[in-house]
Amino acid sequence: MNEEWQQKIKRLNRKRWIIWIPLAFAFWASYFHRTATGVVADSLMQEFSITRASQMGELASVYFYTYAAMQIPAGILADFYGPRRTITLGLLIASLGAAIFGWAEGLPALYAGRILSSLGVSLIYINIVKIHAEWFRVREFATMTGLTVVAGSFGFLLATTPLAVVVDMYGWRISFLVIAIYSLVMAVSCWVLVRDRPADVGLPSIAEVEIQEGALVKNFPRSDSCSVGENLKAVIRNPYTWWPFFASVTIYGVYMSFMGLWGIPYFMQVYGMSKIAAANHILLVVMGTMIGGPLIGILSDRLGLRRGPNLWVSVGFLMVWLLLTVWNAGKPPMWALYPICFGIGLGMSGVNLNVACGKEVNPPHMTGIVAGIVNSGSFVGAALMQPAFGWVLDRNWQGTVELGVRIYSLEAYQSAFCLCAVILVLGVICTLLIKETRGVNIS
C-alpha cells in the first residue's frame, strides 16, 4: 500500500468518528422516549385519570407501533435519500412531539405527542446502521452496533433515576420540554457534521479501503437501477430475513415490557419502594444492556460468529427471567433484585446481533431495508407485549385503588411474568433457527 493510500485511510478513520459521535448523542433521544413513560406512569395515571393498566400499556405501546411501522420507510430513506437528511428531519419531528407531550392537557395531546416523538426517533437507528455500512469495515459492524447501543443506553440512564429525581422535584412536564430542546440542538449538529459516505468528502469508499488492506470483499452489483419495490421484495422473499425478526419480536418485547413500563410499578407495588428506589433497579437493567451490547458485538466479531453468541445470551435471559418468575412466587429477596435486573439487561444483548444476521444474508446495497425490517421486530414485540402485560394485570386485579391508581397483587405480576417466560422460550427457538453467517455476507 503506497503512502497516498495510507494518508487517505487515516483521514477516513478520523472523519468517521467525527460523524458517528453526534449520531450517538442524537440516539439518546430515542432511548429516552422508549422508557420515560415507566417512570412517569403513576403521574400520568393520576393527572389524566387513566384507571386501567391496559390503558397505560396502550399509551406506552403507541410509541412502538409507530416506530415499528416506520422501520421499512426509514430503511428506504436511508438507501435512497441518505442518513444526513433523514436523521435531521427525524430529530426535528421528535422535538415537536416531545414539546406537545410536555404541554398536553388531555389524552389526545398525549397520544399526538408520543406518536410524533416516535415518528421522529424511528428514523435514527436505521440510518446509523447505514452510516456503519458506509464508513466502517465489515469486521467492525457488530462492534459498532454494540457501541451504538451503549450510546443510546445513556438515554435509558436519563430515563431512570435522573428522570425520577426531576419528576419529584419539578414535575414530569419539565423533562419532556428539556428533551424537546435537546432534540432540536442535535438536529442542527447532525446537519452540520454528518456526511452520508466517504465520497462526499473526497475519500475512498470503505470497500476500496478493505481491498487495499487485503480484506476479502465480494463485489456485489449495486443495482442502483432497481426500484424500491424490487429491493423490498427481494428482502421479504428471503426466508433467512425473518428468523432474526421474530427473535427480536419475542426477546425485546419481554425486555421492554419490564424495563420500559412495568418494572417500576412492580417494585413500587410489590416491594413498597419509592419511585427513585424502583428507578435505581431499572438503572441496573440499563447497566446490563450497556455492558452486554459492546461485549456481545466484540465477541461476535472476534469469533466470526453471529448465531452462537446470540443464542448463548438469549438462553441466559430465559434463565434469569425464570428466576424472577418462580423464586418466592415472583418476589425474590431484596438482595437478589440488583443481580436479576443486571442479568435481564445483559440477556437482551443478543438482540443487537439480529440486524447483522439479517444484513449478512442479503446484498449489501439493501442494508437500509434489511435493517428496517429486522429492527422493526423489536418494536412490534414491545408494542404487543406492553399492553398484553397490562391486560394480564387487569385480569388478576383484586379491586385495590390508591390515589386513583390500581394496585396489583404479587399474583397478578407473577401471572404476567409467566406469559413473558413462554414468549422467551419462543425467542430462544427463533434464535436457534437464525442462519449462521460467520460474520461475512453469504447472500
C-alpha positions in Angstrom: 0.0 0.0 0.0 1.5 3.3 -1.1 1.8 6.4 1.1 -1.1 8.2 -0.6 -3.5 5.4 0.3 -2.2 5.3 3.9 -3.0 9.0 4.3 -6.5 8.6 2.8 -7.2 5.7 5.2 -6.0 7.8 8.2 -8.3 10.6 7.1 -11.2 8.3 6.7 -10.6 6.7 10.1 -10.6 10.2 11.8 -13.6 11.5 9.9 -15.9 8.6 10.6 -15.7 9.3 14.4 -16.5 13.0 13.8 -19.6 11.7 12.0 -20.5 9.0 14.5 -20.3 11.0 17.7 -23.2 13.4 17.0 -25.3 10.5 15.9 -24.5 8.7 19.1 -25.7 11.7 21.1 -28.8 12.0 19.0 -29.6 8.4 19.7 -30.1 9.3 23.3 -33.5 10.8 22.5 -34.8 7.6 21.0 -34.0 5.5 24.1 -35.3 8.2 26.5 -38.8 8.1 24.9 -38.9 4.3 25.0 -38.7 4.1 28.8 -39.7 7.5 30.2 -43.4 6.5 30.5 -42.5 3.8 33.0 -41.0 6.5 35.4 -43.9 8.9 34.9 -46.7 6.2 34.7 -48.2 7.0 38.1 -48.1 10.7 37.5 -49.9 10.3 34.1 -52.5 7.9 35.6 -53.3 10.4 38.3 -53.4 13.6 36.2 -55.2 12.1 33.2 -57.5 9.7 35.1 -56.0 6.6 33.5 -57.6 3.8 35.6 -56.6 0.6 33.9 -53.1 -0.9 33.3 -54.1 -1.9 29.8 -54.8 1.8 29.1 -51.4 2.8 30.3 -50.0 0.0 28.2 -51.7 1.3 25.1 -50.3 4.8 25.6 -46.8 3.4 26.0 -47.2 0.9 23.1 -48.3 3.6 20.6 -44.6 4.6 20.5 -43.6 1.1 19.5 -46.4 0.6 16.9 -45.3 3.9 15.2 -41.7 3.0 15.5 -42.2 -0.5 14.0 -44.3 0.9 11.2 -41.6 3.4 10.3 -38.7 1.0 10.1 -39.1 0.0 6.5 -39.7 3.6 5.4 -36.6 4.6 7.4 -34.6 1.9 5.6 -35.8 3.2 2.2 -35.0 6.8 3.2 -31.5 5.6 4.3 -30.8 3.8 1.0 -32.2 6.4 -1.4 -32.0 9.8 0.4 -29.2 9.3 2.8 -28.8 9.4 6.6 -27.9 13.1 7.0 -31.2 14.4 5.7 -33.3 11.7 7.2 -31.8 11.9 10.7 -32.1 15.8 10.8 -35.7 15.6 9.8 -36.4 12.9 12.4 -34.9 14.9 15.2 -37.0 18.0 14.2 -40.2 15.9 14.3 -39.2 14.3 17.6 -38.6 17.7 19.2 -42.1 18.8 18.2 -43.5 15.6 19.6 -41.8 16.0 23.0 -42.9 19.6 23.3 -46.6 18.6 22.6 -46.3 15.7 25.2 -44.9 18.1 27.8 -47.7 20.7 27.2 -50.5 18.1 26.9 -53.8 19.0 28.6 -55.6 15.8 27.7 -55.2 12.3 26.4 -55.4 13.2 22.7 -52.5 15.5 23.0 -50.5 12.9 25.0 -51.1 10.4 22.1 -50.2 13.0 19.5 -47.0 13.9 21.2 -46.0 10.3 21.7 -46.7 9.4 18.1 -44.8 12.4 16.7 -41.8 11.6 19.1 -41.8 8.0 17.9 -42.1 9.0 14.3 -39.1 11.2 14.6 -36.7 9.0 16.5 -37.8 6.0 14.5 -35.6 7.3 11.6 -32.4 7.5 13.6 -31.1 3.9 14.3 -31.6 2.5 10.8 -29.7 5.5 9.3 -26.9 5.0 11.9 -26.7 1.4 10.6 -26.4 2.8 7.1 -23.5 5.0 8.3 -21.8 1.9 9.8 -22.1 0.2 6.4 -20.6 3.2 4.5 -17.9 4.2 7.0 -16.8 1.1 8.9 -15.3 -2.2 7.8 -17.3 -5.4 7.7 -15.3 -6.9 10.5 -16.3 -3.8 12.7 -20.0 -4.0 12.1 -21.1 -5.9 15.2 -18.7 -3.9 17.4 -20.2 -0.6 16.2 -23.7 -1.9 16.7 -22.7 -2.6 20.3 -21.2 0.8 20.8 -24.3 2.4 19.4 -26.4 0.5 21.9 -24.1 1.8 24.7 -24.5 5.4 23.4 -28.3 5.1 23.2 -28.5 3.5 26.6 -27.4 6.8 28.1 -30.9 7.8 27.1 -32.1 4.9 29.2 -30.0 6.0 32.1 -31.5 9.5 31.9 -35.0 7.9 31.9 -34.4 6.1 35.2 -33.2 7.6 38.4 -32.3 11.1 37.0 -35.8 11.4 35.5 -37.4 10.2 38.7 -35.5 12.9 40.6 -36.5 15.6 38.1 -40.2 14.4 38.3 -40.1 14.5 42.1 -38.6 18.0 42.1 -40.1 19.8 39.1 -42.9 17.6 37.7 -42.9 15.3 34.7 -43.6 18.0 32.1 -40.2 19.8 32.5 -38.3 16.7 31.5 -40.1 16.4 28.2 -39.6 20.1 27.4 -35.9 19.6 28.0 -35.7 16.6 25.7 -37.5 18.7 23.0 -34.8 21.4 23.2 -32.1 18.7 23.2 -33.5 17.1 20.1 -33.6 20.4 18.3 -29.9 21.1 19.2 -28.9 17.6 17.9 -30.8 18.1 14.7 -28.6 21.1 13.9 -25.4 19.2 15.0 -26.2 16.3 12.7 -26.9 18.5 9.7 -23.6 20.3 10.2 -21.3 17.3 10.9 -22.8 14.2 9.3 -22.0 13.1 5.8 -23.6 10.1 4.1 -20.5 8.4 2.6 -16.7 8.9 2.3 -17.1 10.1 -1.3 -19.0 13.2 0.0 -15.7 14.5 1.5 -13.4 13.2 -1.3 -12.4 10.0 0.4 -12.4 6.4 -1.0 -15.2 4.1 -0.1 -14.8 1.6 2.7 -14.9 -1.3 0.1 -11.9 0.3 -1.7 -10.1 0.6 1.6 -10.7 -3.1 2.5 -9.4 -4.1 -0.9 -6.3 -2.1 -0.3 -5.9 -3.7 3.1 -6.2 -7.1 1.6 -9.6 -8.0 3.1 -11.8 -10.4 1.1 -14.5 -8.2 -0.3 -17.2 -9.7 -2.6 -18.1 -7.4 -5.5 -21.9 -7.2 -5.4 -23.7 -5.3 -8.2 -25.1 -2.2 -6.6 -28.3 -2.4 -8.7 -28.9 1.4 -8.3 -31.3 0.9 -11.2 -33.5 -1.4 -9.1 -36.7 0.2 -7.7 -37.5 0.4 -4.0 -40.2 -2.2 -4.6 -37.8 -4.7 -6.2 -35.3 -4.4 -3.4 -38.1 -4.7 -0.8 -39.5 -7.8 -2.5 -36.1 -9.4 -2.6 -35.5 -8.9 1.1 -39.0 -10.1 2.1 -38.8 -13.2 0.0 -35.6 -14.3 1.6 -36.6 -16.7 4.4 -33.4 -16.1 6.3 -34.5 -12.4 6.9 -37.3 -13.5 9.2 -35.7 -15.5 12.0 -33.8 -12.5 13.3 -37.0 -10.5 13.0 -39.0 -13.0 15.1 -36.2 -13.4 17.6 -36.3 -9.6 18.1 -40.1 -9.6 18.5 -40.1 -12.0 21.4 -36.9 -11.2 23.3 -37.1 -7.4 23.0 -40.8 -7.4 23.6 -40.3 -9.0 27.0 -37.4 -6.8 27.9 -39.3 -3.6 27.1 -42.4 -4.7 29.0 -40.3 -4.9 32.2 -37.7 -2.3 31.7 -39.8 0.3 29.8 -43.1 0.2 31.6 -44.0 -2.4 34.3 -40.7 -2.9 36.2 -41.1 0.4 38.2 -44.7 -0.2 39.2 -43.8 -3.8 40.1 -41.1 -2.7 42.5 -43.3 0.1 44.0 -46.4 -2.1 44.5 -44.9 -5.4 45.4 -41.9 -4.2 47.4 -43.2 -0.9 48.6 -40.3 1.0 47.1 -40.2 4.7 46.4 -40.1 5.8 42.8 -36.4 6.7 43.0 -35.6 3.3 44.6 -37.5 1.5 41.9 -35.8 3.5 39.2 -32.4 2.5 40.7 -33.3 -1.1 40.0 -34.2 -0.3 36.4 -30.8 1.5 36.2 -29.2 -1.9 36.8 -31.1 -3.2 33.8 -29.7 -0.4 31.7 -26.2 -1.1 33.0 -26.5 -4.7 31.9 -27.6 -3.6 28.5 -24.7 -1.1 28.2 -22.1 -3.6 29.2 -23.6 -6.5 27.2 -24.1 -4.6 24.0 -20.4 -3.9 23.2 -19.2 -7.2 24.7 -21.5 -9.3 22.5 -20.5 -7.2 19.5 -16.8 -7.6 20.1 -17.1 -11.3 20.9 -19.1 -11.9 17.7 -16.6 -10.0 15.5 -13.6 -11.7 17.2 -15.1 -15.3 16.9 -16.5 -14.7 13.5 -19.9 -16.0 14.7 -23.4 -14.4 14.8 -25.9 -17.0 15.9 -23.8 -18.7 18.6 -23.2 -15.7 20.9 -26.8 -14.6 20.3 -28.1 -17.9 21.4 -25.9 -18.1 24.5 -27.1 -14.7 25.7 -30.8 -15.5 24.9 -30.7 -18.7 26.9 -29.2 -16.7 29.8 -32.0 -14.2 29.6 -34.6 -17.0 29.8 -32.8 -18.5 32.9 -32.7 -15.1 34.7 -36.4 -14.5 33.9 -37.4 -17.9 35.2 -35.6 -17.0 38.4 -37.6 -13.8 38.7 -40.8 -15.7 38.0 -40.6 -18.7 40.3 -38.4 -17.6 43.2 -40.6 -17.0 46.2 -43.6 -16.9 43.9 -42.4 -14.0 41.9 -40.9 -12.0 44.8 -37.2 -12.8 45.1 -35.4 -11.4 48.2 -34.3 -7.8 48.0 -30.6 -8.7 47.9 -31.2 -10.7 44.7 -33.0 -7.9 42.8 -30.0 -6.0 41.6 -28.2 -9.1 40.1 -31.5 -10.2 38.5 -32.1 -6.7 37.0 -28.5 -6.7 35.7 -29.0 -10.1 34.2 -32.1 -9.0 32.4 -30.2 -6.2 30.8 -27.3 -8.4 29.9 -29.7 -11.0 28.5 -31.2 -8.7 25.9 -27.8 -8.0 24.3 -28.2 -10.8 21.8 -30.9 -8.9 20.0 -28.1 -6.4 19.0 -26.7 -9.1 16.6 -30.0 -9.6 14.8 -29.6 -6.7 12.3 -26.1 -8.1 11.4 -27.6 -11.6 10.9 -30.2 -10.1 8.5 -27.7 -7.8 6.8 -25.3 -10.7 6.0 -28.0 -12.9 4.3 -29.0 -10.1 1.9 -27.0 -8.0 -0.7 -25.1 -5.0 0.9 -26.9 -2.3 -1.2 -30.1 -3.4 0.6 -28.7 -2.7 4.1 -31.2 0.0 5.0 -34.2 -2.0 4.0 -32.9 -5.1 5.7 -32.1 -3.2 8.9 -35.6 -1.6 8.8 -37.4 -5.0 8.6 -35.3 -6.8 11.2 -35.2 -3.9 13.6 -38.9 -3.4 13.4 -39.3 -6.8 15.1 -38.1 -5.3 18.4 -40.8 -2.6 18.3 -43.5 -4.9 17.2 -42.7 -7.1 20.2 -42.7 -4.1 22.6 -46.0 -2.8 21.1 -47.6 -6.2 21.6 -46.1 -7.1 25.0 -46.6 -3.9 27.0 -50.4 -3.9 26.7 -50.5 -7.7 26.9 -48.7 -7.5 30.2 -51.2 -4.8 31.4 -54.1 -7.0 30.2 -52.9 -9.9 32.4 -52.5 -7.5 35.4 -56.1 -6.2 34.8 -57.4 -9.8 34.6 -55.9 -10.5 38.0 -56.7 -7.2 39.7 -58.3 -7.6 43.1 -60.0 -4.2 43.3 -57.4 -2.2 45.3 -57.0 1.5 44.3 -54.7 4.1 45.9 -54.8 7.8 44.8 -56.7 6.9 41.7 -54.2 4.2 40.6 -54.9 0.5 40.5 -52.7 -1.6 42.8 -51.8 -5.1 41.5 -51.0 -8.1 43.7 -47.9 -10.2 43.6 -50.0 -13.0 42.0 -51.0 -10.6 39.2 -47.4 -9.8 38.4 -46.4 -13.4 38.6 -49.1 -14.3 36.0 -47.7 -11.6 33.7 -44.1 -12.9 34.3 -45.3 -16.4 33.3 -46.6 -15.1 30.0 -43.3 -13.4 29.3 -41.4 -16.7 30.1 -43.4 -18.5 27.4 -42.6 -15.8 24.9 -38.9 -16.0 25.8 -38.9 -19.7 25.1 -40.2 -18.9 21.6 -37.5 -16.3 21.3 -34.8 -18.9 22.1 -36.2 -21.2 19.4 -36.3 -18.4 16.8 -32.6 -17.5 17.7 -31.7 -21.2 17.2 -33.1 -21.0 13.6 -31.1 -17.9 12.6 -28.7 -18.6 9.7 -25.1 -18.6 10.9 -23.1 -16.3 8.6 -19.7 -16.3 10.5 -19.5 -12.6 10.1 -19.5 -12.5 6.3 -22.1 -11.7 3.7 -23.4 -15.1 2.3 -26.2 -13.8 0.2 
